[in-house]
Amino acid sequence: MSHDHAHSYVKACLNLHAVLKNLEDLVIFDPEAAAIVKEWDISIQFSVLAGPKAWISFKDGKCRVEAGEKTGPTVRLFFVGSAHLNKMMDGKGFPIPLKGFANLGFLSKDFAKVTERLEYFLKPTDALLAAPDYLAMNTRLSLNIAAYAIKEIGLNDDTGKLVAGRVPNGTVVMKILPEGPAVHIEFKDGDIIPGKGEVNHPQACMLMKDMAVANAFMNNKMDTFSAIATGEVEIRGQIPMLDALSLILDRIPVYLA
């Protein structure tokens, strides 16, 4: 696999499985997005030739984003390769519809409104981050991306694979104090299983003092070493697991700058 192709592939995995995964929380925590999707009953399959597949469904005001194939989706979108999907995510390309032509207007108008809303929360400026609600949303979504990106990078990126291959079985929790949100990442026999929320008895924890600290940490404005030295980020349990996690997290900006 050429370097460019490998890079596109990992970026496509991150776009589908980590970035779009945030539509689930967006419609829960953003009233504007919730209002847009309230009446929707539709599922969209994204399939990349020799690349990742994922589907998104909206029903009863809820959104689900899962990897793989959905049986009988309303709309099927096809991409000739990973670079094609990444172009669409950057707003520079269009998918090839294979099914659900009647819904193409919906995709270009309504669905686009929700993805634009997601993008708004994922592209922070200092002015936007000055509002506590915006800061909380950007932090929550960034934390989700981190958890789901750890899987994609740990399984598909050359550096990530080397690091993840040395991590023993166990679960790491990343949590924003005092109340969360939190995510967990389970390493299990060579697989990596991310999820939202906490788990009982994790092998390692990374606890961020508050939303502002977590935001700076997630947006690479604070390096792990100094954050831990000042106590703004507290680590507990299996420190080598957390070191590995930090190394994998450092790879995210390579793909999602």
N, C-alpha and C positions, 0 to 999 in steps of 0.2 A: 504494500500500500504506500503510495507516494506521501510525502509529508503533507502536501496541500490537501490531498484526499482524506488522510487520517485526521487532519485538523477539522475539515468540514464535517466529517462523520461525528466526531465528538461534540462539535458545536450543535449539530442537528439533534443529537441525543439530549443535550442540555436544554435546547429550545423546547423540545416536545415534552420531556419528562421532568424538567425542573422549572422552566419559566412558565409554560402554559398550565402546569399543575397548580399554579397560584390562582387560576380562575376560581378554584373551589373556595378559597378563603376570601377572594375579592367579593364574591356575591354574598358572603356571610357578613363581612365587616364593613363593606362600603355601601351605604344606603342608595347611592346613585346607581351603582351596578345592579344592586338588588331590584331596583325599580325597573331597570331595562329588561331583565330576564324573567320577571315575575310570571308571565304567561307562556313562556317558551316550552315547547315539547319537541325537542329535536336532538339528534345525535350526529356527530361529524367524525368520520374516520379519516385520519391522516396516514398515508402510506408512502414511504420513500423507497424507491427502487434500491435494493441492496443496502438499505439503511433502516432506521428505526420506524416503528409504527406506534400510533397512539390514537385514542378516541376521546372525545369530549361529549358528554350528554348534559342537557338542561331539561329539568322536569320539576314541576311543583316548586319553582323558585330555588332549586338546588342544582349545583353543578358537580359533575364527577369527571375526573381526568385519569385515564388508566393507560398503561402501556399495552401494546398488542392489538389484536383485531376484535372488533365488536360484531356480533351477528346482526345482520340487517340494519345497518345504520341508515339514517335518513339521507345523509349526504356522504359521498366518497370523494376525497381529494387525493390526487396522485402527484408525486414529485419525481422527476427523472433522476434525481440524485440528491445527496445531502446539501450541496451548494444551492440547489434550486429552493429547497425548503428554507434555508438560511436567508436567501434573498427575500422570500415572502415575509419572513419575520422582521427583516430590516425595512419592510415597506417598499421593496424595489422589484418584486416579482409576483406572479400570480400562479396559483395551483392549476392543475389540469383536472376539471371535474369529470368524474366517471359515472356519477349517479346523483340524482337530486337536483336536476337542472332548474326545476321550479323554485328552488331555494337560493339560487345564486344572488338574487337581489337582497335577500335576507343576509347572506354572508357579507356582501360588500357594504351594506348599510348597518344593519342591526348588530351583527356579530363584531363588525369593525369597531362599533362604539364601545363594546366591552373590552376588546383588546387595546383600544386607545386608552381606556381608563386604567387598564393594567400597566401600560407603558408609562402613563403619567405618574403612577406610584413607584415605578422602578427606575425613573430617571430623575433623581432628586437634585434640587439646587439648594444652596444655603438658605435662600429666602423661603422656599417651600418647607424645609426642615425646621424652620422657626415655629411652625404651627405644630403643637403637640399631637393632634390627630394624624396629621400627615406623617410625622416622625414615627409614630407607633405603627402605622400601616406599612411604611417603607421598611421598617425594622422587621416586622412580622414576615413580610414577603421575602426579604433578604435571608432571613433565618431558614425559611422553607427551601429557598433555592440552594442554600448551603447544604442542607441535609440531602436533598435529592441529587445535587451535583456530585456529592461525595461518591455516590454509587456510580454515576456515569464515568467520572474521572478515574475512580479506583478500579473500574473494570475495563476501560477503553483507552485511557491515556498512558503512554509508555512509562512516564515517571510515576503516575498514579498507581499503575499496576505493580511496579517495584515496591512502592511504599505499602500499598494495601496487602500485598502478598505476605508481608511480615507481621501483619496485625493478628494477634491471637483471637480466637472466638470470644465474643462478648459484645456488650452494648454500651455505647457512649451517649450521654444525654447532654444537650446544650440547652440552657435555660436562662431566661431573663428574669431576674428577681424583681419583686417578691412573688408575683403571681403567674409568671409566664408571659408570653407563650414559650413553649418548649418544643424541641424535636428530639428524636432519638435515631441512632444509626446502629444497626446490628451487623456485626461481622460474623458470618457463619459459614465455615467450610468453604472459603473462597468466594462466597456470595456476600453482597452488601444489601441490607434491607432497611431503607429509611422509613420513617413514619413521623406523624405529628403527635405531640403530647409526650408525657413522661412514661417511664416504665419503673417497676419495682426493682430494687437491687441492681442498678447498672454497675458495670465494672469501672466506669470513669465518668466524671461530670465536669462540664465547663460552665461556670455560673457567672453571668454578667450582671454587674451591680444594679443597673437600671436601664431604661429604654435609651437614654442618651449615650451611655457607655456602649451598649450593644450596637447602636447605630454607627458610632464611630468605628467600632471594631469590625462590623460587617461591611462597612464602606471603605475599608483599608486606610482609615485615617489614624489608626492606632495599631502599632505592631504588637504581636502576642507577647513578646518578651517584656516590653515596658508595661503593658496592661497588667501582666501577672505581678511584676515587681511592685507596682503601685497598689495592688490589691483590688483594682477595678474589675479584673477578671480573676475568679478564683478557680483553681483546678483541684480535683480530688480523685483519689483512686489510682488506677493504672496510668501513670504519667506517660509511659512510652506510647500508649494508645492515643493520648491527646497530642503528643508530638507528631505522630503519624497523621492524625486528623488535620493538624495545622499545615503540614506539608501538602496534603491533598487540597485543602482550602486555598492555599497559595496559587494553585493551578487554575482556579476559576477565572480570574481576570484575563488569563491567556486567551480564553475563548469568548467570554462575555465582558468585553471591555466597556 
